[in-house]
Amino acid sequence: MISGIPERAHLLGLVAAAALAIIVTPTSIPPTARAANAQEERWLAVAPGRVEPASGLIKLGAPVVGLIQEVLVKPNETVFAGQALVRLGDAEARAQLASAEAQVAMRKRVRNKESTPSGAGPRRRAEDGLADAQAAVFDARAALDKAVAERRAGRGTDADVDTARTQLTAAQAKLEQQADELRKVTADAPLPVSAEGQLNVARSELQGARATLEKLTIRAPLDGAVLQVNARTGEIASPQTTPPLVLLGDTSSLRVRAELDQRDLDKIKVGQQAVVRSDAFRGRDVAGKVAAIAPLVESSRTAALSQRNMTDVDVVEVLVDLAEPGPFAVGMKVDVYFRP
């Protein structure tokens, strides 16, 4: 019995040594874990951020105080540049427009009764052509608005809208042509006579009335998607209204607006590769590239700095373009991992 004790002790020692070797030997770490650890060590910096459209978030408000008469879009709708989104009450503006149109018609009749002064013919024709082109653009834009409304109501088609957009583009090109022609003849043409001058004043007032009316229609400044609609029919809107009446963005491509700790600024350059991750889609990486680095250091606006869990940090804003939209939604919190 006594002689067997050393043998058992030796055996137990061997077992313990083997167990210790299993614990400390690197091969005991799963290959996937080793790869993940190695990959994490390659990041130069990590910055929290939010996903936004490549165009940025376009916040559209009311240019003047007015009653919201119509809301013409809904969230997730795709819109084109120039499309009407919200219309404010315009009864007074339309009355002023009608008055200005009547004034122009009267002044033109008076002008036409007078003989054309020597050498004033080219200028008169150019002024008339410009006025007609301005009216054509105004009418074409109204026709486009009507075509969009008809399509929305199910009484029109995309082809009708495309035709109206083509006609508006043609009218705008004609307007530019007429404006160039008037500039060419103005330098050498004699000054207009009284009736001609009064007509020109009336036409200027008409253009002002059209501009006032147009200001009451909030239009999309670019092609994109409607992200949010806060306008409600019957509410009063003003330039100070918050949140914006409509939030718009071009979601065909996305980017991340990240807040980089100023201590990591020397590590990051424009064009640097990055990986973007979100807790909502674990295991899904989306490639990105640094597009811009702000020249300003400021306090962090992010409520929680993701994995860093720090507050009152001075940061630099970095824009990272995504190679693809991936699974991300606009406004989603993400983390940007910068590669060497």
C-alpha positions in Angstrom: 0.0 0.0 0.0 2.7 2.4 1.0 4.7 1.7 -2.1 1.7 2.6 -4.3 1.3 6.1 -2.9 4.3 7.6 -4.8 3.0 6.1 -8.0 -0.4 7.6 -7.6 1.1 11.0 -6.6 3.2 10.9 -9.8 0.2 10.1 -11.9 -1.8 12.9 -10.4 1.1 15.3 -11.1 1.1 14.4 -14.7 -2.6 14.9 -15.0 -2.4 18.4 -13.4 0.5 19.4 -15.7 -1.5 18.3 -18.7 -4.5 20.3 -17.6 -2.3 23.4 -17.0 -0.8 23.0 -20.5 -4.3 22.9 -22.0 -5.1 26.2 -20.3 -2.0 28.2 -21.2 -1.3 26.7 -24.6 -2.4 29.2 -27.4 -3.8 26.3 -29.4 -6.5 25.9 -26.7 -8.1 29.2 -28.0 -10.6 28.5 -30.8 -9.4 29.6 -34.2 -12.3 32.0 -34.7 -11.6 33.7 -31.4 -7.9 34.1 -32.3 -8.8 35.6 -35.7 -11.3 38.0 -34.1 -8.7 39.1 -31.5 -6.1 39.6 -34.2 -8.5 41.6 -36.3 -9.5 43.8 -33.4 -5.9 44.6 -32.8 -5.6 46.1 -36.3 -8.0 49.0 -35.8 -6.4 52.4 -35.5 -9.4 54.0 -33.9 -13.1 53.5 -33.3 -15.7 56.3 -33.5 -19.5 56.3 -32.9 -21.7 57.9 -35.4 -25.1 57.9 -37.2 -26.1 56.9 -40.7 -27.4 59.6 -43.0 -28.1 60.1 -46.7 -25.1 61.0 -48.8 -26.9 64.3 -49.5 -27.2 65.0 -45.8 -30.5 65.5 -44.1 -32.5 68.2 -46.0 -34.7 70.0 -43.6 -37.5 72.0 -45.3 -39.5 74.6 -43.4 -41.9 77.4 -44.3 -40.3 80.5 -45.8 -43.1 82.7 -44.5 -45.8 82.4 -41.8 -48.9 80.8 -43.3 -51.7 78.2 -42.9 -50.8 74.8 -44.2 -53.4 74.2 -46.9 -52.2 70.9 -48.4 -49.6 68.2 -47.5 -48.8 66.5 -50.8 -46.4 63.7 -49.8 -46.1 60.9 -47.3 -43.0 59.3 -45.7 -41.1 56.8 -47.9 -42.3 58.5 -51.1 -39.8 59.1 -53.8 -39.8 62.7 -55.1 -38.0 64.6 -57.9 -36.3 68.0 -57.7 -39.0 70.7 -58.0 -41.9 68.5 -56.9 -44.4 70.3 -54.6 -44.4 68.9 -51.0 -46.4 71.3 -48.9 -48.7 74.2 -50.0 -49.5 77.1 -47.7 -52.7 79.1 -48.0 -52.4 81.3 -51.1 -55.8 83.0 -51.7 -54.4 86.5 -51.1 -51.4 85.8 -53.3 -53.5 84.6 -56.1 -55.7 87.7 -55.9 -52.6 89.9 -56.1 -51.4 87.8 -59.1 -54.7 88.4 -60.9 -54.5 92.1 -60.3 -50.9 92.2 -61.6 -52.0 90.3 -64.7 -54.8 92.7 -65.4 -52.4 95.6 -65.0 -50.0 94.2 -67.5 -52.8 93.5 -70.0 -54.0 97.1 -69.8 -50.5 98.6 -70.1 -49.8 96.4 -73.1 -52.9 97.6 -74.9 -51.8 101.2 -74.3 -48.3 100.4 -75.5 -49.5 98.7 -78.7 -51.5 101.8 -79.7 -48.3 103.8 -79.9 -46.0 103.6 -82.8 -42.7 102.0 -82.3 -39.8 104.5 -82.0 -37.0 104.2 -84.5 -34.5 101.5 -83.5 -36.7 100.3 -80.6 -38.2 97.3 -82.5 -35.6 94.7 -81.5 -35.8 95.7 -77.9 -39.6 95.6 -77.8 -39.6 92.2 -79.4 -37.0 90.9 -77.0 -39.0 92.3 -74.0 -42.2 90.7 -75.3 -40.4 87.4 -75.8 -39.0 87.4 -72.3 -42.4 88.2 -70.8 -44.0 85.3 -72.8 -41.2 83.0 -71.7 -41.7 83.9 -68.0 -45.4 83.2 -68.3 -44.7 79.9 -70.1 -42.5 78.7 -67.2 -45.1 79.7 -64.6 -47.8 77.8 -66.5 -45.6 74.8 -67.1 -44.8 74.5 -63.4 -48.5 74.7 -62.6 -49.2 72.0 -65.2 -46.5 69.8 -63.6 -48.1 70.2 -60.1 -51.4 69.3 -61.6 -50.0 66.2 -63.3 -48.4 65.0 -60.0 -51.7 65.6 -58.2 -53.6 63.6 -60.8 -51.2 60.7 -60.5 -51.5 60.7 -56.8 -55.2 60.6 -57.0 -55.1 57.7 -59.5 -56.3 59.7 -62.4 -52.9 60.2 -64.1 -49.8 58.2 -65.0 -46.1 58.4 -64.7 -46.0 59.2 -68.4 -48.1 62.3 -67.8 -45.7 63.5 -65.2 -42.7 62.9 -67.4 -44.3 64.8 -70.2 -45.0 67.8 -67.9 -41.5 67.7 -66.6 -40.1 67.8 -70.1 -42.3 70.7 -71.0 -41.1 72.6 -67.9 -37.5 72.0 -68.8 -38.1 73.2 -72.4 -39.9 76.3 -71.0 -37.0 77.1 -68.7 -34.5 76.7 -71.6 -36.6 79.1 -73.7 -36.6 81.6 -70.8 -32.8 81.6 -70.6 -32.6 82.0 -74.4 -34.9 85.0 -74.3 -33.1 86.6 -71.4 -29.8 86.3 -73.3 -31.4 87.9 -76.4 -32.7 90.8 -74.3 -29.2 91.4 -72.8 -27.7 91.6 -76.3 -30.1 94.2 -77.7 -30.4 96.3 -74.5 -27.0 97.9 -74.8 -27.6 99.5 -78.2 -31.4 100.0 -78.1 -32.8 103.4 -77.2 -34.6 103.9 -73.8 -38.2 102.9 -73.8 -40.9 105.6 -74.2 -43.4 106.3 -71.4 -45.9 103.6 -72.3 -43.2 101.0 -72.8 -41.6 101.9 -69.5 -45.0 101.6 -67.7 -45.5 98.2 -69.2 -42.1 97.1 -68.0 -42.9 98.2 -64.5 -46.2 96.3 -64.6 -44.4 93.2 -65.8 -41.9 93.5 -63.0 -44.8 93.6 -60.5 -46.3 90.6 -62.2 -43.1 88.7 -61.7 -43.0 89.7 -58.1 -46.6 88.4 -57.6 -45.7 85.1 -59.2 -42.6 84.8 -56.9 -44.8 85.6 -53.9 -47.2 82.8 -54.9 -44.4 80.4 -55.6 -42.9 81.0 -52.2 -46.0 79.5 -50.6 -45.3 76.1 -52.2 -42.5 74.2 -50.6 -40.7 72.1 -53.2 -38.1 69.3 -53.1 -34.6 70.8 -53.9 -33.3 67.4 -55.1 -34.3 63.9 -56.1 -34.7 61.8 -53.1 -36.9 60.1 -50.5 -39.3 61.7 -48.0 -37.9 60.6 -44.6 -40.3 62.4 -42.3 -43.4 64.6 -42.6 -44.4 66.8 -39.7 -46.7 69.2 -41.6 -50.4 68.9 -40.8 -53.2 70.5 -42.8 -54.7 73.4 -40.8 -51.7 74.1 -38.7 -49.8 77.4 -38.8 -46.2 77.1 -40.1 -43.5 79.7 -39.8 -39.7 79.9 -40.5 -39.1 79.1 -36.8 -41.3 76.0 -36.8 -39.5 72.9 -35.4 -39.2 70.2 -36.3 -39.0 70.8 -40.0 -42.2 70.4 -42.1 -40.5 67.8 -44.3 -37.2 65.8 -43.9 -35.7 64.8 -47.2 -32.6 62.9 -48.4 -31.1 61.1 -51.3 -31.0 57.5 -49.9 -29.5 55.9 -53.0 -26.2 56.1 -51.2 -25.5 56.5 -47.4 -22.7 57.8 -45.2 -21.8 57.9 -41.6 -21.3 61.1 -39.6 -18.9 59.9 -36.9 -17.3 61.7 -33.9 -13.6 60.8 -33.7 -11.8 61.4 -30.4 -9.3 64.3 -31.0 -6.5 62.1 -29.7 -6.9 59.8 -32.7 -6.9 62.6 -35.3 -3.3 62.0 -36.4 -4.2 58.4 -37.2 -7.0 59.1 -39.7 -6.7 60.5 -43.3 -9.1 61.2 -46.1 -9.4 58.1 -48.3 -8.7 55.7 -45.4 -10.6 52.4 -45.4 -13.0 51.6 -42.6 -15.6 49.1 -41.4 -19.0 50.1 -40.1 -20.9 47.9 -37.6 -24.2 48.2 -35.8 -25.5 46.3 -32.7 -28.7 45.8 -34.6 -26.9 43.6 -37.2 -24.2 41.8 -35.4 -21.8 40.0 -37.6 -22.6 42.2 -40.6 -19.8 44.5 -41.7 -20.1 47.2 -44.3 -17.1 48.7 -45.9 -16.5 52.5 -45.9 -14.0 55.1 -46.8 -13.2 58.4 -45.1 -14.6 61.2 -47.3 -14.0 64.3 -45.2 -12.5 65.4 -41.9 -13.8 68.6 -40.3 -11.2 71.2 -39.5 -12.8 71.9 -36.2 -12.6 70.3 -32.8 -15.8 70.5 -30.7 -17.6 68.9 -27.8 -19.3 65.6 -28.6 -23.0 65.8 -29.4 -23.5 62.0 -29.1 -25.4 61.1 -25.9 -23.5 57.9 -25.4 -20.2 57.3 -27.0 -20.8 53.6 -27.8 -18.1 51.3 -26.6 -15.9 54.1 -25.2 -18.6 55.0 -22.6 -17.1 58.5 -22.1 -18.6 61.9 -21.7 -17.4 65.5 -22.3 -15.0 64.4 -25.0 -13.6 66.7 -27.6 -14.2 65.2 -31.0 -13.6 65.8 -34.7 -16.4 65.1 -37.2 -15.6 62.6 -39.8 -17.7 61.6 -42.8 -17.4 58.0 -44.0 -19.0 57.0 -47.3 -20.5 53.5 -47.3 -19.6 51.2 -50.3 -23.3 50.0 -50.1 -26.3 51.0 -48.1 -26.3 47.5 -46.5 -28.9 46.8 -43.8 -28.6 50.3 -42.3 -31.4 52.8 -41.9 -31.1 56.5 -41.8 -30.5 57.7 -38.3 -29.2 54.4 -37.0 -26.4 54.4 -34.5 -23.2 52.6 -35.7 -19.5 52.3 -34.9 -16.8 53.1 -37.4 -13.6 51.0 -37.2 -10.7 52.6 -39.0 -8.1 50.4 -40.7 -4.4 51.2 -40.8 
